[in-house]
Amino acid sequence: MPIRFRCAYCNQMMGIATRKAGTVVRCPKCAGQVVVPHLDPQTEDAAPSVRPRPGDSSQFDAVPIPEVSGIHLTRGMLILFLAFTSVLIGVAFFFGYLAGKG
């Protein structure tokens, strides 16, 4: 029996084989990455239709990260980008300060 669940991003109903439970799949409508829930024997609709809050891993193993204009960003890449940007801003302010002192 296939597992039926909804995409956490666009609420698209999806169905997939039970052997894929726990794996990451892409939504055919919005291309968001979602984790296939394990089949709940008591209900047919295994996953809720509401999007989980960030940090709430009770319904999914990981909160899916959407793709922005075809580029998939991981949390590590985002942290490195923010750190690098902060350093560049600090250097710019330092040299601006030195140029104003002279």
Distance bins in CASP14 RR format, pairs under 12 A and 6 or more apart:
PFRMAT RR
TARGET T0000
AUTHOR 0000-0000-0000
RMODE 2
METHOD distances of the structure
MODEL  1
1 15 0 0 0 0 0 1 0 0 0 0 0
1 16 0 0 0 0 0 1 0 0 0 0 0
1 17 0 0 0 0 1 0 0 0 0 0 0
1 18 1 0 0 1 0 0 0 0 0 0 0
1 19 0 0 0 0 0 1 0 0 0 0 0
1 21 0 0 0 0 0 1 0 0 0 0 0
1 39 1 0 0 1 0 0 0 0 0 0 0
1 40 0 0 0 0 0 1 0 0 0 0 0
1 41 0 0 0 0 0 1 0 0 0 0 0
1 44 0 0 0 0 1 0 0 0 0 0 0
1 46 0 0 0 0 0 1 0 0 0 0 0
2 13 0 0 0 0 0 1 0 0 0 0 0
2 14 0 0 0 0 1 0 0 0 0 0 0
2 15 1 0 1 0 0 0 0 0 0 0 0
2 16 1 0 0 1 0 0 0 0 0 0 0
2 17 1 0 1 0 0 0 0 0 0 0 0
2 18 1 0 0 1 0 0 0 0 0 0 0
2 19 0 0 0 0 0 1 0 0 0 0 0
2 20 0 0 0 0 1 0 0 0 0 0 0
2 21 0 0 0 0 0 1 0 0 0 0 0
2 36 0 0 0 0 0 1 0 0 0 0 0
2 39 0 0 0 0 1 0 0 0 0 0 0
2 44 0 0 0 0 0 1 0 0 0 0 0
2 46 0 0 0 0 0 1 0 0 0 0 0
3 13 0 0 0 0 0 1 0 0 0 0 0
3 14 0 0 0 0 1 0 0 0 0 0 0
3 15 1 0 0 1 0 0 0 0 0 0 0
3 16 1 0 1 0 0 0 0 0 0 0 0
3 17 1 0 0 1 0 0 0 0 0 0 0
3 18 1 0 1 0 0 0 0 0 0 0 0
3 19 0 0 0 0 1 0 0 0 0 0 0
3 20 1 0 0 1 0 0 0 0 0 0 0
3 21 1 0 0 1 0 0 0 0 0 0 0
3 22 0 0 0 0 1 0 0 0 0 0 0
3 23 0 0 0 0 0 1 0 0 0 0 0
3 25 0 0 0 0 0 1 0 0 0 0 0
3 34 0 0 0 0 0 1 0 0 0 0 0
3 35 0 0 0 0 0 1 0 0 0 0 0
3 36 1 0 0 1 0 0 0 0 0 0 0
3 37 1 0 0 1 0 0 0 0 0 0 0
3 38 1 0 0 1 0 0 0 0 0 0 0
3 39 1 0 1 0 0 0 0 0 0 0 0
3 40 0 0 0 0 1 0 0 0 0 0 0
3 41 0 0 0 0 0 1 0 0 0 0 0
3 43 0 0 0 0 0 1 0 0 0 0 0
3 44 0 0 0 0 1 0 0 0 0 0 0
3 45 0 0 0 0 1 0 0 0 0 0 0
3 46 1 0 1 0 0 0 0 0 0 0 0
3 47 0 0 0 0 1 0 0 0 0 0 0
4 12 0 0 0 0 0 1 0 0 0 0 0
4 13 1 0 0 1 0 0 0 0 0 0 0
4 14 1 0 0 1 0 0 0 0 0 0 0
4 15 1 0 1 0 0 0 0 0 0 0 0
4 16 0 0 0 0 1 0 0 0 0 0 0
4 17 0 0 0 0 0 1 0 0 0 0 0
4 18 0 0 0 0 0 1 0 0 0 0 0
4 21 0 0 0 0 0 1 0 0 0 0 0
4 36 0 0 0 0 0 1 0 0 0 0 0
4 37 0 0 0 0 1 0 0 0 0 0 0
4 39 0 0 0 0 1 0 0 0 0 0 0
4 40 0 0 0 0 0 1 0 0 0 0 0
4 43 0 0 0 0 1 0 0 0 0 0 0
4 44 1 0 0 1 0 0 0 0 0 0 0
4 45 1 0 0 1 0 0 0 0 0 0 0
4 46 1 0 0 1 0 0 0 0 0 0 0
4 47 0 0 0 0 1 0 0 0 0 0 0
4 49 0 0 0 0 0 1 0 0 0 0 0
5 11 0 0 0 0 0 1 0 0 0 0 0
5 12 0 0 0 0 1 0 0 0 0 0 0
5 13 1 0 0 1 0 0 0 0 0 0 0
5 14 1 0 1 0 0 0 0 0 0 0 0
5 15 1 0 0 1 0 0 0 0 0 0 0
5 16 1 0 0 1 0 0 0 0 0 0 0
5 18 0 0 0 0 0 1 0 0 0 0 0
5 20 0 0 0 0 0 1 0 0 0 0 0
5 21 0 0 0 0 1 0 0 0 0 0 0
5 22 0 0 0 0 0 1 0 0 0 0 0
5 25 0 0 0 0 1 0 0 0 0 0 0
5 27 0 0 0 0 0 1 0 0 0 0 0
5 34 1 0 0 1 0 0 0 0 0 0 0
5 35 0 0 0 0 1 0 0 0 0 0 0
5 36 1 0 0 1 0 0 0 0 0 0 0
5 37 1 0 1 0 0 0 0 0 0 0 0
5 38 0 0 0 0 0 1 0 0 0 0 0
5 39 0 0 0 0 1 0 0 0 0 0 0
5 40 0 0 0 0 1 0 0 0 0 0 0
5 43 0 0 0 0 0 1 0 0 0 0 0
5 44 0 0 0 0 0 1 0 0 0 0 0
5 45 1 0 0 1 0 0 0 0 0 0 0
5 46 1 0 1 0 0 0 0 0 0 0 0
5 47 1 1 0 0 0 0 0 0 0 0 0
5 48 0 0 0 0 1 0 0 0 0 0 0
5 49 0 0 0 0 1 0 0 0 0 0 0
5 59 0 0 0 0 0 1 0 0 0 0 0
5 60 0 0 0 0 0 1 0 0 0 0 0
6 12 1 0 0 1 0 0 0 0 0 0 0
6 13 1 0 1 0 0 0 0 0 0 0 0
6 14 1 0 0 1 0 0 0 0 0 0 0
6 15 0 0 0 0 1 0 0 0 0 0 0
6 27 0 0 0 0 1 0 0 0 0 0 0
6 29 0 0 0 0 0 1 0 0 0 0 0
6 30 0 0 0 0 0 1 0 0 0 0 0
6 34 0 0 0 0 1 0 0 0 0 0 0
6 36 0 0 0 0 0 1 0 0 0 0 0
6 37 0 0 0 0 1 0 0 0 0 0 0
6 45 1 0 0 1 0 0 0 0 0 0 0
6 46 0 0 0 0 1 0 0 0 0 0 0
6 47 1 0 1 0 0 0 0 0 0 0 0
6 48 1 0 0 1 0 0 0 0 0 0 0
6 49 1 0 1 0 0 0 0 0 0 0 0
6 50 0 0 0 0 1 0 0 0 0 0 0
6 51 0 0 0 0 1 0 0 0 0 0 0
6 52 0 0 0 0 0 1 0 0 0 0 0
6 59 0 0 0 0 0 1 0 0 0 0 0
6 60 0 0 0 0 0 1 0 0 0 0 0
7 13 0 0 0 0 1 0 0 0 0 0 0
7 14 1 0 0 1 0 0 0 0 0 0 0
7 15 0 0 0 0 0 1 0 0 0 0 0
7 16 0 0 0 0 0 1 0 0 0 0 0
7 25 0 0 0 0 1 0 0 0 0 0 0
7 26 0 0 0 0 1 0 0 0 0 0 0
7 27 1 0 1 0 0 0 0 0 0 0 0
7 28 0 0 0 0 1 0 0 0 0 0 0
7 29 1 0 0 1 0 0 0 0 0 0 0
7 30 1 0 0 1 0 0 0 0 0 0 0
7 31 0 0 0 0 1 0 0 0 0 0 0
7 32 1 0 0 1 0 0 0 0 0 0 0
7 33 0 0 0 0 1 0 0 0 0 0 0
7 34 1 0 1 0 0 0 0 0 0 0 0
7 35 0 0 0 0 0 1 0 0 0 0 0
7 36 0 0 0 0 0 1 0 0 0 0 0
7 37 0 0 0 0 0 1 0 0 0 0 0
7 47 0 0 0 0 1 0 0 0 0 0 0
7 48 0 0 0 0 0 1 0 0 0 0 0
7 49 0 0 0 0 1 0 0 0 0 0 0
7 50 0 0 0 0 0 1 0 0 0 0 0
7 51 0 0 0 0 1 0 0 0 0 0 0
7 52 0 0 0 0 0 1 0 0 0 0 0
7 60 0 0 0 0 0 1 0 0 0 0 0
7 64 0 0 0 0 1 0 0 0 0 0 0
7 66 0 0 0 0 0 1 0 0 0 0 0
8 14 0 0 0 0 0 1 0 0 0 0 0
8 24 0 0 0 0 0 1 0 0 0 0 0
8 25 0 0 0 0 0 1 0 0 0 0 0
8 27 0 0 0 0 1 0 0 0 0 0 0
8 30 0 0 0 0 1 0 0 0 0 0 0
8 32 0 0 0 0 1 0 0 0 0 0 0
8 33 0 0 0 0 1 0 0 0 0 0 0
8 34 1 0 1 0 0 0 0 0 0 0 0
8 35 0 0 0 0 1 0 0 0 0 0 0
8 36 0 0 0 0 0 1 0 0 0 0 0
8 37 0 0 0 0 0 1 0 0 0 0 0
8 47 0 0 0 0 1 0 0 0 0 0 0
8 48 0 0 0 0 1 0 0 0 0 0 0
8 49 0 0 0 0 1 0 0 0 0 0 0
8 50 0 0 0 0 1 0 0 0 0 0 0
8 51 1 0 1 0 0 0 0 0 0 0 0
8 52 1 0 0 1 0 0 0 0 0 0 0
8 53 0 0 0 0 0 1 0 0 0 0 0
8 54 0 0 0 0 0 1 0 0 0 0 0
8 56 0 0 0 0 0 1 0 0 0 0 0
8 59 0 0 0 0 1 0 0 0 0 0 0
8 60 1 0 0 1 0 0 0 0 0 0 0
8 61 0 0 0 0 0 1 0 0 0 0 0
8 62 0 0 0 0 0 1 0 0 0 0 0
8 63 1 0 0 1 0 0 0 0 0 0 0
8 64 1 0 1 0 0 0 0 0 0 0 0
8 65 0 0 0 0 0 1 0 0 0 0 0
8 66 0 0 0 0 1 0 0 0 0 0 0
9 26 0 0 0 0 0 1 0 0 0 0 0
9 27 1 0 0 1 0 0 0 0 0 0 0
9 28 0 0 0 0 0 1 0 0 0 0 0
9 29 0 0 0 0 1 0 0 0 0 0 0
9 30 1 0 1 0 0 0 0 0 0 0 0
9 31 0 0 0 0 1 0 0 0 0 0 0
9 32 1 0 1 0 0 0 0 0 0 0 0
9 33 0 0 0 0 1 0 0 0 0 0 0
9 34 1 0 0 1 0 0 0 0 0 0 0
9 49 0 0 0 0 0 1 0 0 0 0 0
9 50 0 0 0 0 0 1 0 0 0 0 0
9 51 1 0 0 1 0 0 0 0 0 0 0
9 52 0 0 0 0 0 1 0 0 0 0 0
9 60 0 0 0 0 0 1 0 0 0 0 0
9 63 0 0 0 0 0 1 0 0 0 0 0
9 64 1 0 0 1 0 0 0 0 0 0 0
9 65 0 0 0 0 0 1 0 0 0 0 0
9 66 1 0 0 1 0 0 0 0 0 0 0
9 67 0 0 0 0 0 1 0 0 0 0 0
10 26 0 0 0 0 0 1 0 0 0 0 0
10 27 1 0 0 1 0 0 0 0 0 0 0
10 28 0 0 0 0 1 0 0 0 0 0 0
10 29 1 0 1 0 0 0 0 0 0 0 0
10 30 1 0 1 0 0 0 0 0 0 0 0
10 31 0 0 0 0 1 0 0 0 0 0 0
10 32 1 0 0 1 0 0 0 0 0 0 0
10 34 0 0 0 0 0 1 0 0 0 0 0
10 49 0 0 0 0 0 1 0 0 0 0 0
10 51 0 0 0 0 1 0 0 0 0 0 0
10 64 0 0 0 0 0 1 0 0 0 0 0
10 66 0 0 0 0 0 1 0 0 0 0 0
11 27 0 0 0 0 1 0 0 0 0 0 0
11 29 0 0 0 0 1 0 0 0 0 0 0
11 30 0 0 0 0 1 0 0 0 0 0 0
11 32 0 0 0 0 0 1 0 0 0 0 0
11 34 0 0 0 0 0 1 0 0 0 0 0
11 47 0 0 0 0 0 1 0 0 0 0 0
11 48 0 0 0 0 0 1 0 0 0 0 0
11 49 1 0 1 0 0 0 0 0 0 0 0
11 50 0 0 0 0 1 0 0 0 0 0 0
11 51 0 0 0 0 1 0 0 0 0 0 0
12 25 0 0 0 0 0 1 0 0 0 0 0
12 26 0 0 0 0 0 1 0 0 0 0 0
12 27 1 0 1 0 0 0 0 0 0 0 0
12 28 1 0 0 1 0 0 0 0 0 0 0
12 29 1 0 1 0 0 0 0 0 0 0 0
12 30 1 0 0 1 0 0 0 0 0 0 0
12 31 0 0 0 0 0 1 0 0 0 0 0
12 32 0 0 0 0 1 0 0 0 0 0 0
12 34 0 0 0 0 1 0 0 0 0 0 0
12 47 0 0 0 0 0 1 0 0 0 0 0
12 49 0 0 0 0 0 1 0 0 0 0 0
13 27 0 0 0 0 0 1 0 0 0 0 0
13 28 0 0 0 0 0 1 0 0 0 0 0
13 29 0 0 0 0 1 0 0 0 0 0 0
13 44 0 0 0 0 0 1 0 0 0 0 0
13 45 0 0 0 0 1 0 0 0 0 0 0
13 46 0 0 0 0 0 1 0 0 0 0 0
13 47 0 0 0 0 0 1 0 0 0 0 0
13 49 0 0 0 0 1 0 0 0 0 0 0
14 20 0 0 0 0 0 1 0 0 0 0 0
14 25 1 0 0 1 0 0 0 0 0 0 0
14 26 0 0 0 0 1 0 0 0 0 0 0
14 27 1 0 0 1 0 0 0 0 0 0 0
14 28 1 0 0 1 0 0 0 0 0 0 0
14 29 0 0 0 0 1 0 0 0 0 0 0
14 30 0 0 0 0 0 1 0 0 0 0 0
14 32 0 0 0 0 0 1 0 0 0 0 0
14 34 0 0 0 0 1 0 0 0 0 0 0
14 35 0 0 0 0 0 1 0 0 0 0 0
14 36 0 0 0 0 1 0 0 0 0 0 0
14 37 0 0 0 0 0 1 0 0 0 0 0
14 45 0 0 0 0 0 1 0 0 0 0 0
14 46 0 0 0 0 0 1 0 0 0 0 0
14 47 0 0 0 0 1 0 0 0 0 0 0
14 49 0 0 0 0 0 1 0 0 0 0 0
15 21 0 0 0 0 0 1 0 0 0 0 0
15 25 0 0 0 0 1 0 0 0 0 0 0
15 27 0 0 0 0 0 1 0 0 0 0 0
15 28 0 0 0 0 0 1 0 0 0 0 0
15 34 0 0 0 0 0 1 0 0 0 0 0
15 36 0 0 0 0 1 0 0 0 0 0 0
15 37 0 0 0 0 0 1 0 0 0 0 0
15 39 0 0 0 0 0 1 0 0 0 0 0
15 44 0 0 0 0 0 1 0 0 0 0 0
15 45 0 0 0 0 0 1 0 0 0 0 0
15 46 0 0 0 0 1 0 0 0 0 0 0
15 47 0 0 0 0 0 1 0 0 0 0 0
16 22 0 0 0 0 0 1 0 0 0 0 0
16 23 0 0 0 0 1 0 0 0 0 0 0
16 24 0 0 0 0 0 1 0 0 0 0 0
16 25 1 0 0 1 0 0 0 0 0 0 0
16 26 0 0 0 0 0 1 0 0 0 0 0
16 27 0 0 0 0 0 1 0 0 0 0 0
16 28 0 0 0 0 0 1 0 0 0 0 0
16 34 0 0 0 0 0 1 0 0 0 0 0
16 35 0 0 0 0 0 1 0 0 0 0 0
16 36 1 0 1 0 0 0 0 0 0 0 0
16 37 0 0 0 0 1 0 0 0 0 0 0
16 38 0 0 0 0 0 1 0 0 0 0 0
16 39 0 0 0 0 0 1 0 0 0 0 0
16 46 0 0 0 0 0 1 0 0 0 0 0
16 47 0 0 0 0 0 1 0 0 0 0 0
17 23 0 0 0 0 0 1 0 0 0 0 0
17 25 0 0 0 0 0 1 0 0 0 0 0
17 36 0 0 0 0 1 0 0 0 0 0 0
17 39 0 0 0 0 0 1 0 0 0 0 0
18 36 0 0 0 0 1 0 0 0 0 0 0
18 37 0 0 0 0 0 1 0 0 0 0 0
18 38 0 0 0 0 1 0 0 0 0 0 0
18 39 1 0 1 0 0 0 0 0 0 0 0
18 40 0 0 0 0 0 1 0 0 0 0 0
18 41 0 0 0 0 0 1 0 0 0 0 0
18 46 0 0 0 0 0 1 0 0 0 0 0
19 36 0 0 0 0 1 0 0 0 0 0 0
19 38 0 0 0 0 0 1 0 0 0 0 0
19 39 0 0 0 0 0 1 0 0 0 0 0
20 34 0 0 0 0 0 1 0 0 0 0 0
20 35 0 0 0 0 0 1 0 0 0 0 0
20 36 1 0 1 0 0 0 0 0 0 0 0
20 37 0 0 0 0 0 1 0 0 0 0 0
20 38 0 0 0 0 0 1 0 0 0 0 0
20 39 0 0 0 0 0 1 0 0 0 0 0
21 35 0 0 0 0 1 0 0 0 0 0 0
21 36 1 0 1 0 0 0 0 0 0 0 0
21 37 1 0 0 1 0 0 0 0 0 0 0
21 38 1 0 1 0 0 0 0 0 0 0 0
21 39 1 0 0 1 0 0 0 0 0 0 0
21 40 0 0 0 0 0 1 0 0 0 0 0
21 46 0 0 0 0 1 0 0 0 0 0 0
21 47 0 0 0 0 0 1 0 0 0 0 0
21 61 0 0 0 0 0 1 0 0 0 0 0
22 34 0 0 0 0 0 1 0 0 0 0 0
22 35 1 0 1 0 0 0 0 0 0 0 0
22 36 1 0 1 0 0 0 0 0 0 0 0
22 37 1 0 0 1 0 0 0 0 0 0 0
22 38 1 0 0 1 0 0 0 0 0 0 0
22 39 0 0 0 0 0 1 0 0 0 0 0
22 46 0 0 0 0 0 1 0 0 0 0 0
22 47 0 0 0 0 0 1 0 0 0 0 0
22 60 0 0 0 0 1 0 0 0 0 0 0
22 61 1 0 0 1 0 0 0 0 0 0 0
22 62 0 0 0 0 0 1 0 0 0 0 0
23 33 0 0 0 0 0 1 0 0 0 0 0
23 34 0 0 0 0 1 0 0 0 0 0 0
23 35 1 0 0 1 0 0 0 0 0 0 0
23 36 1 0 1 0 0 0 0 0 0 0 0
23 37 0 0 0 0 0 1 0 0 0 0 0
23 38 0 0 0 0 0 1 0 0 0 0 0
23 60 0 0 0 0 0 1 0 0 0 0 0
23 61 0 0 0 0 1 0 0 0 0 0 0
23 62 0 0 0 0 0 1 0 0 0 0 0
24 32 0 0 0 0 1 0 0 0 0 0 0
24 33 1 0 1 0 0 0 0 0 0 0 0
24 34 1 0 0 1 0 0 0 0 0 0 0
24 35 1 0 1 0 0 0 0 0 0 0 0
24 36 1 0 0 1 0 0 0 0 0 0 0
24 37 0 0 0 0 0 1 0 0 0 0 0
24 60 0 0 0 0 1 0 0 0 0 0 0
24 61 0 0 0 0 1 0 0 0 0 0 0
24 62 0 0 0 0 1 0 0 0 0 0 0
24 63 0 0 0 0 0 1 0 0 0 0 0
24 64 0 0 0 0 1 0 0 0 0 0 0
24 65 0 0 0 0 0 1 0 0 0 0 0
24 72 0 0 0 0 0 1 0 0 0 0 0
25 31 0 0 0 0 0 1 0 0 0 0 0
25 32 0 0 0 0 1 0 0 0 0 0 0
25 33 1 0 0 1 0 0 0 0 0 0 0
25 34 1 0 0 1 0 0 0 0 0 0 0
25 35 1 0 0 1 0 0 0 0 0 0 0
25 36 1 0 1 0 0 0 0 0 0 0 0
25 37 0 0 0 0 0 1 0 0 0 0 0
25 60 0 0 0 0 0 1 0 0 0 0 0
25 64 0 0 0 0 0 1 0 0 0 0 0
26 32 1 0 1 0 0 0 0 0 0 0 0
26 33 1 0 1 0 0 0 0 0 0 0 0
26 34 1 0 0 1 0 0 0 0 0 0 0
26 35 0 0 0 0 0 1 0 0 0 0 0
26 36 0 0 0 0 0 1 0 0 0 0 0
26 64 0 0 0 0 1 0 0 0 0 0 0
26 66 0 0 0 0 0 1 0 0 0 0 0
26 67 0 0 0 0 1 0 0 0 0 0 0
26 72 0 0 0 0 0 1 0 0 0 0 0
27 33 1 0 0 1 0 0 0 0 0 0 0
27 34 1 0 0 1 0 0 0 0 0 0 0
27 35 0 0 0 0 0 1 0 0 0 0 0
27 36 0 0 0 0 0 1 0 0 0 0 0
27 64 0 0 0 0 1 0 0 0 0 0 0
27 66 0 0 0 0 0 1 0 0 0 0 0
27 67 0 0 0 0 0 1 0 0 0 0 0
28 34 0 0 0 0 0 1 0 0 0 0 0
30 51 0 0 0 0 0 1 0 0 0 0 0
30 64 0 0 0 0 0 1 0 0 0 0 0
30 66 1 0 0 1 0 0 0 0 0 0 0
30 67 0 0 0 0 1 0 0 0 0 0 0
31 64 0 0 0 0 0 1 0 0 0 0 0
31 65 0 0 0 0 0 1 0 0 0 0 0
31 66 0 0 0 0 1 0 0 0 0 0 0
31 67 1 0 0 1 0 0 0 0 0 0 0
31 68 0 0 0 0 0 1 0 0 0 0 0
31 69 0 0 0 0 0 1 0 0 0 0 0
31 70 0 0 0 0 1 0 0 0 0 0 0
31 72 0 0 0 0 1 0 0 0 0 0 0
32 51 0 0 0 0 0 1 0 0 0 0 0
32 63 0 0 0 0 0 1 0 0 0 0 0
32 64 1 0 1 0 0 0 0 0 0 0 0
32 65 0 0 0 0 1 0 0 0 0 0 0
32 66 1 0 1 0 0 0 0 0 0 0 0
32 67 1 0 0 1 0 0 0 0 0 0 0
32 68 0 0 0 0 0 1 0 0 0 0 0
32 70 0 0 0 0 0 1 0 0 0 0 0
32 72 0 0 0 0 1 0 0 0 0 0 0
33 60 0 0 0 0 0 1 0 0 0 0 0
33 61 0 0 0 0 0 1 0 0 0 0 0
33 62 0 0 0 0 1 0 0 0 0 0 0
33 63 0 0 0 0 1 0 0 0 0 0 0
33 64 1 0 1 0 0 0 0 0 0 0 0
33 65 1 0 0 1 0 0 0 0 0 0 0
33 66 0 0 0 0 1 0 0 0 0 0 0
33 67 0 0 0 0 1 0 0 0 0 0 0
33 72 0 0 0 0 1 0 0 0 0 0 0
33 73 0 0 0 0 0 1 0 0 0 0 0
33 74 0 0 0 0 0 1 0 0 0 0 0
34 46 0 0 0 0 0 1 0 0 0 0 0
34 47 0 0 0 0 1 0 0 0 0 0 0
34 51 0 0 0 0 0 1 0 0 0 0 0
34 52 0 0 0 0 0 1 0 0 0 0 0
34 59 0 0 0 0 0 1 0 0 0 0 0
34 60 1 0 0 1 0 0 0 0 0 0 0
34 61 0 0 0 0 0 1 0 0 0 0 0
34 62 0 0 0 0 1 0 0 0 0 0 0
34 63 0 0 0 0 1 0 0 0 0 0 0
34 64 1 0 1 0 0 0 0 0 0 0 0
34 65 0 0 0 0 0 1 0 0 0 0 0
34 66 0 0 0 0 0 1 0 0 0 0 0
35 46 0 0 0 0 0 1 0 0 0 0 0
35 47 0 0 0 0 1 0 0 0 0 0 0
35 52 0 0 0 0 0 1 0 0 0 0 0
35 57 0 0 0 0 1 0 0 0 0 0 0
35 59 0 0 0 0 1 0 0 0 0 0 0
35 60 1 0 1 0 0 0 0 0 0 0 0
35 61 1 0 1 0 0 0 0 0 0 0 0
35 62 1 0 0 1 0 0 0 0 0 0 0
35 63 0 0 0 0 1 0 0 0 0 0 0
35 64 1 0 0 1 0 0 0 0 0 0 0
35 65 0 0 0 0 0 1 0 0 0 0 0
36 46 0 0 0 0 1 0 0 0 0 0 0
36 47 0 0 0 0 1 0 0 0 0 0 0
36 59 0 0 0 0 0 1 0 0 0 0 0
36 60 0 0 0 0 1 0 0 0 0 0 0
36 61 0 0 0 0 1 0 0 0 0 0 0
36 64 0 0 0 0 0 1 0 0 0 0 0
37 43 0 0 0 0 0 1 0 0 0 0 0
37 45 0 0 0 0 1 0 0 0 0 0 0
37 46 1 0 1 0 0 0 0 0 0 0 0
37 47 1 0 1 0 0 0 0 0 0 0 0
37 48 0 0 0 0 1 0 0 0 0 0 0
37 52 0 0 0 0 0 1 0 0 0 0 0
37 58 0 0 0 0 0 1 0 0 0 0 0
37 59 1 0 0 1 0 0 0 0 0 0 0
37 60 1 0 0 1 0 0 0 0 0 0 0
37 61 0 0 0 0 1 0 0 0 0 0 0
38 46 1 0 0 1 0 0 0 0 0 0 0
38 47 0 0 0 0 1 0 0 0 0 0 0
38 59 0 0 0 0 0 1 0 0 0 0 0
38 60 0 0 0 0 0 1 0 0 0 0 0
38 61 0 0 0 0 0 1 0 0 0 0 0
39 45 0 0 0 0 0 1 0 0 0 0 0
39 46 1 0 1 0 0 0 0 0 0 0 0
39 47 0 0 0 0 0 1 0 0 0 0 0
40 46 1 0 1 0 0 0 0 0 0 0 0
40 47 0 0 0 0 1 0 0 0 0 0 0
40 48 0 0 0 0 0 1 0 0 0 0 0
40 59 0 0 0 0 0 1 0 0 0 0 0
46 59 0 0 0 0 1 0 0 0 0 0 0
46 60 0 0 0 0 0 1 0 0 0 0 0
47 58 0 0 0 0 0 1 0 0 0 0 0
47 59 1 0 0 1 0 0 0 0 0 0 0
47 60 0 0 0 0 1 0 0 0 0 0 0
48 56 0 0 0 0 0 1 0 0 0 0 0
48 58 0 0 0 0 0 1 0 0 0 0 0
48 59 1 0 0 1 0 0 0 0 0 0 0
48 60 0 0 0 0 0 1 0 0 0 0 0
49 59 0 0 0 0 0 1 0 0 0 0 0
50 56 0 0 0 0 0 1 0 0 0 0 0
50 59 0 0 0 0 1 0 0 0 0 0 0
50 60 0 0 0 0 0 1 0 0 0 0 0
51 59 0 0 0 0 1 0 0 0 0 0 0
51 60 0 0 0 0 1 0 0 0 0 0 0
51 63 0 0 0 0 1 0 0 0 0 0 0
51 64 0 0 0 0 1 0 0 0 0 0 0
51 66 0 0 0 0 0 1 0 0 0 0 0
52 58 1 0 0 1 0 0 0 0 0 0 0
52 59 1 0 1 0 0 0 0 0 0 0 0
52 60 1 0 1 0 0 0 0 0 0 0 0
52 61 0 0 0 0 0 1 0 0 0 0 0
52 62 0 0 0 0 1 0 0 0 0 0 0
52 63 1 0 0 1 0 0 0 0 0 0 0
52 64 0 0 0 0 1 0 0 0 0 0 0
53 59 0 0 0 0 1 0 0 0 0 0 0
53 60 0 0 0 0 0 1 0 0 0 0 0
53 63 0 0 0 0 1 0 0 0 0 0 0
54 60 0 0 0 0 0 1 0 0 0 0 0
54 62 0 0 0 0 0 1 0 0 0 0 0
54 63 1 0 1 0 0 0 0 0 0 0 0
54 64 0 0 0 0 0 1 0 0 0 0 0
54 65 0 0 0 0 0 1 0 0 0 0 0
54 75 0 0 0 0 0 1 0 0 0 0 0
55 61 0 0 0 0 0 1 0 0 0 0 0
55 62 0 0 0 0 1 0 0 0 0 0 0
55 63 1 0 0 1 0 0 0 0 0 0 0
55 64 0 0 0 0 0 1 0 0 0 0 0
55 75 0 0 0 0 0 1 0 0 0 0 0
56 62 0 0 0 0 0 1 0 0 0 0 0
56 63 1 0 0 1 0 0 0 0 0 0 0
57 63 1 0 0 1 0 0 0 0 0 0 0
57 64 0 0 0 0 0 1 0 0 0 0 0
62 74 0 0 0 0 0 1 0 0 0 0 0
62 75 0 0 0 0 1 0 0 0 0 0 0
63 75 0 0 0 0 1 0 0 0 0 0 0
64 72 0 0 0 0 0 1 0 0 0 0 0
64 73 0 0 0 0 0 1 0 0 0 0 0
64 74 0 0 0 0 0 1 0 0 0 0 0
64 75 0 0 0 0 0 1 0 0 0 0 0
65 71 0 0 0 0 0 1 0 0 0 0 0
65 72 1 0 0 1 0 0 0 0 0 0 0
65 73 1 0 0 1 0 0 0 0 0 0 0
65 74 1 0 0 1 0 0 0 0 0 0 0
65 75 1 0 0 1 0 0 0 0 0 0 0
65 76 0 0 0 0 0 1 0 0 0 0 0
65 77 0 0 0 0 0 1 0 0 0 0 0
65 78 0 0 0 0 1 0 0 0 0 0 0
66 72 0 0 0 0 1 0 0 0 0 0 0
66 73 0 0 0 0 1 0 0 0 0 0 0
67 73 1 0 0 1 0 0 0 0 0 0 0
67 74 0 0 0 0 0 1 0 0 0 0 0
68 77 0 0 0 0 0 1 0 0 0 0 0
68 78 0 0 0 0 0 1 0 0 0 0 0
71 77 0 0 0 0 1 0 0 0 0 0 0
71 78 0 0 0 0 0 1 0 0 0 0 0
71 81 0 0 0 0 0 1 0 0 0 0 0
72 78 0 0 0 0 0 1 0 0 0 0 0
73 79 0 0 0 0 0 1 0 0 0 0 0
73 80 0 0 0 0 0 1 0 0 0 0 0
73 81 0 0 0 0 1 0 0 0 0 0 0
73 82 0 0 0 0 0 1 0 0 0 0 0
74 80 0 0 0 0 1 0 0 0 0 0 0
74 81 0 0 0 0 0 1 0 0 0 0 0
75 81 0 0 0 0 0 1 0 0 0 0 0
75 82 0 0 0 0 0 1 0 0 0 0 0
76 82 0 0 0 0 1 0 0 0 0 0 0
76 83 0 0 0 0 1 0 0 0 0 0 0
76 84 0 0 0 0 0 1 0 0 0 0 0
77 83 0 0 0 0 0 1 0 0 0 0 0
77 84 0 0 0 0 0 1 0 0 0 0 0
78 84 0 0 0 0 0 1 0 0 0 0 0
78 85 0 0 0 0 0 1 0 0 0 0 0
79 85 0 0 0 0 0 1 0 0 0 0 0
79 86 0 0 0 0 0 1 0 0 0 0 0
80 86 0 0 0 0 0 1 0 0 0 0 0
80 87 0 0 0 0 0 1 0 0 0 0 0
81 87 0 0 0 0 0 1 0 0 0 0 0
81 88 0 0 0 0 0 1 0 0 0 0 0
82 88 0 0 0 0 0 1 0 0 0 0 0
82 89 0 0 0 0 0 1 0 0 0 0 0
83 89 0 0 0 0 0 1 0 0 0 0 0
83 90 0 0 0 0 0 1 0 0 0 0 0
84 90 0 0 0 0 0 1 0 0 0 0 0
84 91 0 0 0 0 0 1 0 0 0 0 0
85 91 0 0 0 0 0 1 0 0 0 0 0
85 92 0 0 0 0 0 1 0 0 0 0 0
86 92 0 0 0 0 0 1 0 0 0 0 0
86 93 0 0 0 0 0 1 0 0 0 0 0
87 93 0 0 0 0 0 1 0 0 0 0 0
87 94 0 0 0 0 0 1 0 0 0 0 0
88 94 0 0 0 0 0 1 0 0 0 0 0
88 95 0 0 0 0 0 1 0 0 0 0 0
89 95 0 0 0 0 0 1 0 0 0 0 0
89 96 0 0 0 0 0 1 0 0 0 0 0
90 96 0 0 0 0 1 0 0 0 0 0 0
90 97 0 0 0 0 1 0 0 0 0 0 0
91 97 0 0 0 0 0 1 0 0 0 0 0
91 98 0 0 0 0 0 1 0 0 0 0 0
92 98 0 0 0 0 0 1 0 0 0 0 0
92 99 0 0 0 0 0 1 0 0 0 0 0
93 99 0 0 0 0 0 1 0 0 0 0 0
93 100 0 0 0 0 0 1 0 0 0 0 0
94 100 0 0 0 0 0 1 0 0 0 0 0
94 101 0 0 0 0 0 1 0 0 0 0 0
95 101 0 0 0 0 0 1 0 0 0 0 0
95 102 0 0 0 0 0 1 0 0 0 0 0
96 102 0 0 0 0 0 1 0 0 0 0 0
END
